[in-house]
Amino acid sequence: MRTVRTQDAVGMILCQDVTKITKDFKGAAFRKGHIVREEDVEELLNIGKYHLYVWDDYPGLVHEDDAALRLADILDGGADNGISRGELKEGKINFYAAFDGLLKVDAEELFKLNMIDEIMAATLHTDTPVKKSELLGGTRVIPLAIADDVLKKAEADVKKGVMRVLPFKPAKIGVVIIGTEVCEGRIKDAFGPVLLEKAAEYGCAAAGTETVPDDADKIAAAVGRYIDDGCGIVFCAGGMSVDADDLTPAAIKQVCGELVTYGSPILPGAMFLLAYKGGAAVMGLPGCVMHSKRTALDLVLPRVLAGERLTKSDIARYGHGGQCRGCGVCVFPACGFGKA
């Protein structure tokens, strides 16, 4: 490409979109590939374009639009990864969720891409629950044309499929409400409605709600019945503290044999428990789930529903970003909670 005076560009081909910005409008007044006409000159001058880039086909250089398409192949893998591309506009491509799901980003590969000069890509945080058509990120090159060798380096050094969206797979959920005081009618259960609402957020149906006393064998039996009934997730609400009557962790261990974790570096949610029995996830839920808007459950549940089997290290990594700020108006997941 080369630079020419606008008055001298008549008959030449624009090599970039010419953007017009006013108080009420921002967009392309003239598109890349437009052949400049005599009548265009005055309008170009009015929007402050006294010089224009016009295209000369120069060996070894790639136009920003073609470069953006090649970067998009790196980011979404050029395959059906749950991501749809927006319109190529002004040298940039945006990415959107093709369906409701969990955004996964390989942060290290994204870092490697952004360490290459004249290239940029930005995304939402990994493990963010996203809705269909939600903006996930975008990419472009910085100059109007970039050396082909730079793009080849990116294509060689960065693994394809930096980002993808995993679809949620709604599970049948069993709810075990634990507490002798609830069974005896001393207090009314407040956990059940909250958990049913959480399940509904992700299109999950509750297989039922069973209330049991603080008795390890009875808790274990209720959990086992839900697993045998085909529940993919069992919520155990209550009895998660360290008092003499709090037997839920022991009961879950009795069913599952081993716990992934009892305790998490997440606030609210320090007493959260996760275990597995075959393909079913069993979660011990502390009292904060009943009264706090967002807790450890909101970080773990979408990952389980996206088909991930979490480990102790997955939970431990939540320490960085695991403090909820308790905002007056909750905008989760459009916030820093649970994001490193």
MINUSE-5478 format. One record per residue: z, y, x of N, C-alpha, C in turn. Coordinates in steps of 0.05 Angstrom, whole numbers, plus 5000, padded with zeros to 4 digits. Atoms other than C-alpha are relative to their C-alpha. Example, Ala and Ser with C-alpha at 12.3 -4.5 7.8 and 13.67 -1.06 7.14 Angstrom:
<nodes>
> 5000	4976	5018	5156	4910	5246	5000	5024	5018
> 4999	4976	4984	5143	4979	5273	5014	5022	4985
</nodes>
This chain:
<nodes>
> 5000	4976	5017	5000	5000	5000	5000	5025	5018
> 4999	4975	4986	4993	5072	5021	5008	5023	4981
> 4992	4977	5016	5017	5140	4998	4978	5021	4999
> 5020	4979	5003	4970	5191	4969	5011	5022	4982
> 4993	4978	5018	4976	5259	4935	4991	4992	4972
> 5007	5008	5027	4976	5250	4860	4972	5010	4992
> 5026	4989	5007	4916	5296	4853	4977	4985	5013
> 5021	5015	4986	4878	5251	4901	4999	4971	4992
> 4997	5028	5007	4897	5186	4866	4981	4991	4978
> 5017	5007	5023	4846	5188	4810	4981	4977	5009
> 5017	5023	4994	4809	5121	4808	5014	4979	5016
> 4985	5019	4984	4862	5086	4850	5019	4984	4983
> 4983	5019	5015	4907	5028	4829	5029	5004	5008
> 4971	4998	4994	4982	5039	4823	5011	4973	5008
> 4988	5025	4991	5022	4987	4861	5028	4997	4991
> 4974	5003	5011	5086	4999	4823	5001	5013	4972
> 4995	4985	5025	5111	5020	4754	5010	5027	5008
> 4991	4973	4996	5120	5095	4752	5020	5006	4977
> 4978	4997	5019	5187	5108	4718	5004	5029	4991
> 4994	4974	5011	5201	5166	4672	5029	4999	4990
> 4972	4999	5008	5274	5186	4661	5006	5027	4987
> 4991	4976	5014	5298	5235	4609	5028	4994	4989
> 4974	5005	5013	5363	5243	4571	4999	4977	4981
> 5002	5020	5021	5338	5197	4517	4982	4976	5006
> 5019	5022	4994	5290	5151	4554	5000	4993	5029
> 5005	5010	4973	5283	5109	4616	4982	4976	4998
> 5019	5022	5001	5223	5065	4625	4974	5007	5015
> 5025	4996	4985	5154	5058	4654	4981	5018	4984
> 5021	4983	5012	5107	5115	4638	4972	4989	5007
> 5025	5012	4992	5052	5080	4677	5007	4973	5013
> 4994	5027	4989	5050	5006	4694	4985	4994	5026
> 5014	5010	4977	5032	4973	4759	4973	4989	4992
> 5027	5009	5006	4958	4959	4761	4984	5021	4985
> 5014	4979	5015	4941	5022	4721	4981	5015	5019
> 5019	4983	4984	4880	5059	4747	5004	5029	4991
> 4993	4972	5006	4898	5132	4752	4975	5015	4990
> 5022	4984	5012	4855	5177	4708	5005	5029	5004
> 4997	4971	4996	4843	5251	4712	5021	5011	4981
> 4981	4990	5019	4883	5262	4649	5029	4992	5005
> 4973	5008	4993	4943	5226	4679	5014	5018	5020
> 4989	4984	4978	4953	5275	4736	5021	5019	4991
> 4982	4980	5009	4987	5329	4696	5027	4988	4991
> 4975	5013	5009	5037	5281	4664	5016	4989	5024
> 4986	5010	4976	5053	5249	4732	5014	5023	5014
> 4987	4977	4987	5067	5318	4761	5024	5009	4983
> 4978	4991	5018	5111	5335	4700	5025	4983	5003
> 4976	5018	4997	5156	5275	4714	5008	4999	5030
> 4991	4998	4973	5162	5294	4787	4987	4982	5020
> 5014	5018	4982	5112	5247	4818	4977	5015	5013
> 5020	4985	4985	5075	5289	4869	4985	4982	5020
> 5014	5020	4983	5057	5228	4911	5003	4972	4987
> 5000	5027	5012	5040	5157	4890	4994	4979	5021
> 5008	5023	4984	5037	5089	4922	4976	4987	4986
> 5023	5014	5010	4969	5058	4913	4996	4975	5017
> 5001	5026	4988	4952	4987	4930	4977	4996	5019
> 5020	5011	4981	4916	4965	4993	5008	4972	5006
> 4994	5028	4995	4912	4890	5000	5003	4995	5030
> 4994	5001	4971	4947	4883	5067	5010	4972	5006
> 4992	5027	4994	4953	4813	5098	5030	4999	5008
> 4972	5004	4992	5025	4787	5104	5020	5014	4983
> 4981	4986	5018	5055	4832	5050	4998	4989	4972
> 4999	5010	5028	5077	4810	4980	5010	5022	4983
> 4991	4979	5019	5082	4858	4922	5027	4993	4988
> 4973	5004	5011	5151	4867	4891	5000	4982	4976
> 5001	5017	5024	5130	4833	4826	4996	4971	5007
> 5005	5027	4991	5103	4771	4860	5025	4989	5015
> 4976	5008	4985	5164	4770	4905	5023	4993	4981
> 4979	5006	5019	5211	4773	4845	4997	4973	4987
> 5005	5026	5012	5178	4712	4815	5008	4977	5019
> 4993	5021	4980	5189	4673	4880	5031	4999	5003
> 4971	5000	4999	5262	4694	4882	5012	4987	4975
> 4991	5012	5025	5270	4673	4809	4999	4970	5002
> 5002	5029	4996	5247	4603	4829	5024	4990	5016
> 4977	5009	4984	5303	4600	4880	5025	5001	4982
> 4975	4996	5015	5356	4625	4831	5003	4981	4977
> 4997	5019	5023	5341	4584	4769	4988	4973	5006
> 5011	5026	4993	5308	4527	4806	4972	4995	4990
> 5027	5004	5011	5242	4538	4770	4999	4977	4981
> 4999	5023	5017	5265	4485	4722	5017	5006	4975
> 4984	4997	5024	5301	4474	4656	5029	4998	5006
> 4972	5000	4991	5370	4495	4680	5017	5016	4980
> 4985	4985	5019	5393	4528	4616	4998	5030	5002
> 5004	4972	4995	5366	4595	4638	4972	5009	4991
> 5026	4989	5007	5310	4637	4609	4997	5027	5015
> 5006	4976	4985	5276	4693	4646	4991	5023	4981
> 5010	4977	5015	5266	4763	4618	4973	5009	5010
> 5026	4988	4992	5204	4805	4625	5001	5011	5028
> 5003	4989	4973	5182	4821	4696	4994	5030	4996
> 5003	4972	5006	5192	4896	4695	5010	5016	5024
> 4993	4982	4978	5192	4948	4751	5010	4984	5024
> 4994	5016	4977	5196	4893	4803	5025	4983	4997
> 4975	5015	5004	5258	4860	4772	4998	4980	4978
> 4998	5020	5020	5272	4797	4733	5029	4996	4993
> 4974	5006	5009	5334	4787	4691	5001	4971	4990
> 4996	5027	5009	5363	4719	4672	5019	5000	4976
> 4984	5001	5025	5392	4700	4604	5007	4971	4994
> 4992	5027	5007	5429	4640	4577	4982	4989	4978
> 5018	5012	5020	5383	4593	4539	5015	4989	4976
> 4983	5010	5021	5442	4567	4498	5029	5006	5007
> 4972	4997	4994	5517	4571	4493	5008	4980	5021
> 4992	5019	4980	5549	4540	4554	5016	5013	5022
> 4983	4991	4977	5584	4548	4621	4981	5007	5023
> 5017	4992	4977	5550	4588	4676	5012	4989	5026
> 4992	5010	4974	5553	4554	4744	4983	5014	5021
> 5014	4986	4978	5535	4594	4806	5010	4989	5026
> 4993	5008	4973	5533	4567	4877	5004	5025	5016
> 4994	4974	4988	5568	4627	4907	4992	5001	5030
> 5007	5000	4972	5555	4606	4979	4970	5003	5004
> 5029	4998	4998	5480	4598	4968	4991	5029	4991
> 5006	4973	5008	5479	4665	4931	5006	5020	5023
> 4993	4984	4977	5514	4696	4991	4978	4999	5021
> 5021	5004	4980	5462	4667	5038	4975	5016	4993
> 5024	4985	5009	5406	4697	4996	5004	5030	5004
> 4995	4971	4998	5438	4766	4996	5004	5009	5029
> 4998	4993	4972	5448	4764	5071	4972	5004	5013
> 5027	4995	4990	5372	4766	5079	4992	5028	4994
> 5007	4972	5004	5348	4837	5088	4978	5003	4979
> 5020	4991	5019	5309	4870	5032	4999	4982	4975
> 4998	5018	5023	5330	4818	4980	5027	5004	4986
> 4974	4999	5015	5383	4823	4925	4999	4982	4976
> 4996	5016	5024	5409	4779	4870	5029	5004	4991
> 4973	4996	5011	5469	4792	4825	5004	4982	4975
> 4994	5017	5023	5502	4745	4775	5028	5005	4989
> 4973	5001	5010	5563	4738	4731	5015	4980	5017
> 4984	5019	4985	5621	4698	4760	4993	4971	4991
> 5002	5028	5007	5614	4623	4762	5023	4992	4981
> 4981	5011	5020	5651	4584	4707	5006	5020	4978
> 4997	4981	5023	5641	4641	4657	4988	4987	4975
> 5012	5008	5025	5631	4617	4585	4980	5021	4991
> 5020	4981	5008	5567	4649	4560	4988	4992	4973
> 5014	5005	5025	5531	4656	4494	4970	5000	5003
> 5029	5000	4999	5458	4644	4481	4989	5029	5001
> 5013	4974	4995	5415	4704	4504	5017	5019	5015
> 4983	4982	4984	5473	4733	4544	4988	5005	5027
> 5010	4993	4973	5453	4769	4608	5017	4987	5021
> 4986	5015	4979	5471	4727	4669	4997	5014	5027
> 5004	4987	4974	5442	4768	4726	4971	5008	5004
> 5027	4992	4995	5379	4793	4759	4994	5000	5030
> 5008	5000	4972	5339	4795	4823	4975	5018	5004
> 5023	4985	4992	5288	4837	4860	5000	5003	5030
> 5000	4991	4972	5266	4858	4929	5004	5030	5001
> 4994	4971	4998	5286	4927	4954	4975	5017	5003
> 5024	4983	4998	5219	4954	4978	4979	4992	4980
> 5022	5005	5019	5155	4957	4938	4983	4976	5009
> 5013	5024	4989	5125	4904	4984	5017	4989	5022
> 4983	5013	4981	5159	4854	5028	4984	4980	5016
> 5014	5019	4983	5137	4811	5086	5002	4972	4989
> 5000	5027	5010	5117	4742	5065	5019	4982	5016
> 4983	5016	4983	5156	4714	5124	5029	5002	4990
> 4972	4997	5009	5221	4742	5094	5004	4982	4975
> 4998	5017	5023	5208	4706	5028	5000	4970	5008
> 5001	5028	4990	5191	4642	5065	5027	4992	5012
> 4973	5006	4989	5258	4646	5101	5019	4995	4978
> 4982	5004	5023	5294	4653	5035	4994	4973	4987
> 5007	5025	5013	5256	4594	5006	5008	4976	5017
> 4993	5022	4982	5272	4551	5068	5031	4998	5002
> 4972	5000	4993	5345	4571	5077	5019	4997	4976
> 4983	5000	5024	5371	4575	5005	4992	4978	4982
> 5006	5023	5018	5376	4514	4960	4992	5011	4973
> 5009	4993	5027	5338	4520	4895	5022	4994	4979
> 4981	5006	5021	5380	4524	4832	5027	5012	5006
> 4975	4986	4994	5432	4575	4853	5017	5003	4975
> 4985	4997	5025	5451	4584	4780	4989	4982	4979
> 5008	5017	5023	5449	4541	4718	5021	5004	4978
> 4981	5000	5023	5481	4537	4649	5003	4972	4990
> 4994	5026	5011	5515	4473	4628	5006	5003	4970
> 4994	4998	5028	5514	4462	4553	5027	4989	4993
> 4975	5011	5010	5579	4453	4516	4994	4976	4983
> 5003	5024	5016	5587	4384	4487	5025	4998	4983
> 4977	4999	5017	5634	4392	4428	5014	4972	4998
> 4985	5025	5000	5688	4339	4430	5018	4998	4975
> 4980	5004	5020	5733	4309	4377	5027	5003	5013
> 4975	4993	4988	5802	4336	4391	5024	4990	4983
> 4975	5008	5013	5869	4304	4374	5022	5019	5008
> 4979	4981	4995	5929	4350	4368	5027	4986	4994
> 4973	5011	5003	6000	4324	4380	5020	5023	5003
> 4979	4979	5000	6055	4373	4362	5027	4986	5005
> 4976	5015	4991	6119	4354	4398	5025	5018	4996
> 4975	4985	5004	6189	4375	4378	5017	4988	4977
> 4982	5011	5021	6247	4343	4341	5006	5021	4979
> 4994	4978	5019	6263	4410	4310	4978	5005	4980
> 5023	4997	5019	6193	4412	4279	5001	4977	4981
> 5000	5024	5017	6198	4341	4253	5022	5001	4979
> 4978	4997	5019	6265	4357	4220	4998	5023	4982
> 5005	4977	5018	6237	4419	4187	5017	5024	5007
> 4984	4977	4992	6283	4466	4225	4983	5025	5005
> 5019	4978	4996	6224	4508	4246	4972	4991	4991
> 5028	5006	5008	6152	4513	4223	4982	4999	5024
> 5018	5002	4978	6098	4491	4270	4982	5024	5001
> 5018	4977	4995	6061	4551	4299	4978	4993	5020
> 5020	5008	4979	6021	4513	4352	4974	4991	4987
> 5023	5012	5012	5974	4475	4306	4977	5019	4993
> 5021	4982	5007	5936	4534	4276	4986	5013	5024
> 5012	4987	4976	5926	4566	4345	4981	4980	5013
> 5017	5020	4986	5898	4501	4374	4975	4994	4984
> 5024	5004	5017	5851	4490	4315	4980	5023	5003
> 5017	4977	4996	5825	4560	4325	4986	4999	5028
> 5012	5003	4973	5814	4547	4400	4977	4979	4999
> 5020	5021	5002	5776	4483	4383	4975	5011	4986
> 5022	4990	5016	5733	4520	4332	4982	5019	5017
> 5015	4982	4983	5712	4571	4386	4977	4986	5013
> 5020	5016	4986	5672	4516	4419	4986	4979	4982
> 5013	5018	5019	5648	4481	4356	5012	4972	4999
> 4987	5026	5000	5698	4424	4363	5015	4995	4974
> 4986	5007	5025	5728	4387	4304	5026	4986	5008
> 4974	5013	4995	5801	4366	4302	5001	4973	4985
> 4997	5026	5012	5812	4292	4289	5025	4998	4983
> 4976	4999	5016	5879	4310	4260	5023	5012	5017
> 4976	4989	4987	5948	4338	4277	5023	4982	4993
> 4977	5018	5004	6008	4292	4286	5024	5013	5013
> 4975	4989	4990	6079	4316	4294	5019	4978	5007
> 4982	5022	4991	6127	4273	4335	5024	5013	5013
> 4976	4990	4988	6198	4282	4360	5000	4999	5030
> 4998	5001	4971	6220	4290	4432	5009	4972	5008
> 4995	5028	4993	6214	4216	4446	4975	4991	5016
> 5023	5006	4982	6170	4194	4505	4982	4978	4988
> 5016	5022	5010	6148	4129	4472	4983	5009	4976
> 5014	4991	5023	6129	4163	4407	4977	5020	5007
> 5021	4982	4991	6091	4218	4443	4977	4984	5012
> 5020	5017	4987	6054	4166	4485	4984	4985	4979
> 5014	5015	5020	6037	4126	4423	4980	5018	4985
> 5018	4981	5015	6007	4187	4387	4976	5007	5017
> 5022	4994	4982	5966	4205	4448	4981	4976	5001
> 5017	5024	4999	5941	4134	4454	4984	4995	4976
> 5015	5004	5025	5921	4130	4381	4976	5019	4999
> 5023	4982	5000	5877	4192	4388	4979	4992	5020
> 5020	5009	4980	5844	4165	4451	4985	4976	4989
> 5013	5024	5011	5831	4098	4417	4982	5007	4977
> 5016	4991	5023	5802	4137	4358	4975	5015	5010
> 5024	4988	4990	5749	4166	4404	5002	5030	5006
> 4997	4971	4993	5778	4235	4418	4993	5004	5030
> 5006	4993	4972	5749	4266	4481	5021	5017	5013
> 4978	4983	4991	5808	4314	4486	5024	4996	4983
> 4975	5001	5015	5881	4308	4466	5017	5023	5009
> 4982	4978	4994	5924	4370	4462	5029	4990	4994
> 4972	5006	5004	5999	4358	4471	5015	5026	5001
> 4989	4974	5001	6035	4420	4449	5031	4999	4997
> 4971	4999	5000	6109	4430	4466	5011	4980	5019
> 4986	5019	4982	6160	4395	4509	4990	5001	5028
> 5012	4999	4974	6128	4420	4573	5018	5014	5021
> 4983	4986	4981	6187	4455	4605	5017	4980	5016
> 4984	5018	4983	6242	4425	4649	5027	4995	4988
> 4974	5005	5013	6298	4419	4598	5002	4969	4995
> 4995	5028	5003	6330	4352	4583	4984	4987	4977
> 5015	5010	5023	6292	4345	4517	4970	5001	5004
> 5028	4996	4996	6224	4361	4547	4988	4975	5015
> 5009	5026	4991	6191	4292	4555	4970	4997	5000
> 5029	5002	5002	6118	4308	4546	4986	4991	5026
> 5013	5009	4976	6097	4303	4619	5004	4970	5006
> 4995	5029	4995	6130	4235	4627	4985	4983	4980
> 5014	5016	5020	6098	4210	4562	4970	5000	5007
> 5029	4999	4993	6028	4233	4585	4995	4982	5024
> 5002	5017	4977	6039	4199	4652	5001	4970	4992
> 4998	5028	5010	6059	4136	4614	4973	4990	4990
> 5026	5008	5012	5991	4136	4579	4979	5000	5021
> 5023	4997	4981	5946	4160	4636	5005	4988	5027
> 4994	5012	4974	5981	4131	4696	5003	5020	5022
> 4999	4980	4978	5968	4192	4740	4993	5027	4988
> 5006	4972	5009	5968	4267	4729	4982	5013	5021
> 5015	4983	4982	5915	4312	4758	5018	5022	5010
> 4981	4980	4992	5966	4367	4758	5021	5004	4977
> 4980	4990	5018	6031	4386	4725	5010	5026	5012
> 4996	4973	4988	6035	4461	4738	4974	5011	5009
> 5025	4987	4992	5980	4511	4751	5007	5028	5011
> 4996	4973	4990	5974	4577	4790	4987	5020	4982
> 5013	4983	5020	5954	4612	4726	5023	5011	4983
> 4981	4987	5017	5995	4662	4687	4986	5017	4979
> 4982	5020	5011	6004	4653	4629	4989	4971	5003
> 5009	5028	4999	6002	4577	4637	5010	4985	5023
> 4990	5013	4976	6044	4557	4696	5008	4971	4995
> 4991	5027	5006	6069	4494	4661	4978	4983	4988
> 5023	5015	5010	5999	4470	4642	4997	4973	5014
> 5004	5027	4989	5985	4396	4652	4973	4989	4993
> 5026	5013	5005	5919	4358	4659	5001	4972	5010
> 5002	5028	4993	5908	4284	4660	4976	4988	4986
> 5022	5014	5013	5853	4234	4643	5007	4971	4995
> 4998	5028	5006	5851	4168	4609	4971	4991	4994
> 5029	5006	5004	5781	4139	4618	4985	5027	5000
> 5015	4975	5003	5735	4194	4594	5013	5021	4984
> 4986	4980	5016	5787	4230	4553	5018	5017	5017
> 4982	4981	4986	5823	4292	4579	5024	5005	4982
> 4975	4995	5014	5896	4299	4560	5012	5025	5012
> 4989	4975	4990	5926	4369	4565	5027	5005	4988
> 4974	4991	5008	5999	4387	4562	5001	5030	4999
> 5002	4971	5003	6004	4457	4535	5028	5013	4997
> 4975	4986	5001	6063	4504	4548	5001	5019	4977
> 4996	4982	5023	6091	4552	4496	4983	5025	5001
> 5016	4975	4999	6050	4611	4522	4974	4997	4984
> 5025	5003	5015	5988	4581	4489	5003	5008	4971
> 4995	4993	5028	6021	4594	4422	5000	5030	4996
> 4996	4971	5005	6035	4668	4433	4984	5019	5017
> 5017	4982	4983	5989	4694	4489	4971	4996	4992
> 5028	5001	5008	5917	4712	4474	4984	4982	5017
> 5015	5017	4982	5889	4678	4536	5019	4988	5021
> 4983	5015	4982	5921	4626	4581	4984	4980	5017
> 5013	5020	4984	5906	4569	4628	4980	4983	4983
> 5017	5016	5017	5876	4531	4569	4972	5012	4998
> 5025	4987	5004	5821	4583	4562	4982	4998	5025
> 5015	5004	4976	5800	4571	4634	4991	4971	5003
> 5006	5028	4995	5802	4496	4634	4983	4988	4977
> 5014	5013	5022	5776	4478	4564	4970	5003	5001
> 5029	4999	4999	5705	4505	4572	4988	4983	5022
> 5011	5017	4979	5696	4468	4637	5001	4970	4992
> 4999	5027	5009	5719	4403	4606	4978	4995	4979
> 5021	5003	5020	5672	4414	4547	4972	5001	5011
> 5026	4999	4986	5615	4427	4596	4995	4974	5016
> 5004	5026	4987	5625	4357	4623	5012	4997	5028
> 4988	5002	4974	5664	4372	4686	5026	4984	4999
> 4975	5014	4997	5720	4327	4709	5016	5014	5022
> 4987	4982	4981	5769	4374	4742	5020	4985	5018
> 4981	5011	4980	5811	4358	4804	5023	5019	5005
> 4978	4983	4993	5875	4385	4832	4990	5025	5015
> 5010	4977	4985	5835	4430	4879	4987	5020	4981
> 5012	4981	5019	5796	4459	4820	5022	5018	4987
> 4978	4985	5012	5862	4480	4788	5013	5018	5021
> 4988	4984	4979	5891	4505	4854	4985	5025	5006
> 5017	4977	4994	5832	4552	4864	5004	5023	4980
> 4996	4978	5020	5852	4591	4802	5022	5019	5008
> 4980	4981	4992	5909	4623	4840	4989	5028	5006
> 5013	4975	4995	5861	4677	4863	4985	5009	4975
> 5011	4992	5026	5846	4712	4797	5014	4988	4976
> 4986	5014	5022	5895	4670	4757	5021	5016	4985
> 4981	4983	5014	5938	4729	4734	4985	5015	4978
> 5011	4985	5023	5919	4754	4664	5014	5027	5000
> 4988	4973	5001	5929	4829	4657	5011	5007	4973
> 4988	4995	5026	5949	4824	4584	4990	5026	4988
> 5010	4974	5010	5903	4881	4563	5005	5003	4970
> 4995	4995	5029	5916	4914	4496	4978	4990	4983
> 5024	5011	5013	5845	4897	4475	4988	4979	5018
> 5009	5022	4983	5825	4829	4502	4970	4998	4998
> 5030	5002	4999	5752	4824	4525	4992	4974	5014
> 5007	5025	4988	5756	4755	4556	4976	4986	4987
> 5000	5004	4971	5713	4726	4587	4988	5023	5017
> 5011	4978	4985	5685	4794	4606	5022	5016	5015
> 4977	4989	4985	5744	4806	4653	5004	4984	5025
> 4995	5015	4975	5773	4782	4719	5017	4976	4998
> 4982	5022	5003	5819	4729	4690	4987	4974	5008
> 5010	5026	4992	5807	4663	4726	4976	5002	5018
> 5024	4998	4983	5752	4691	4771	5008	5009	5028
> 4994	4994	4972	5758	4690	4846	4981	5022	5010
</nodes>
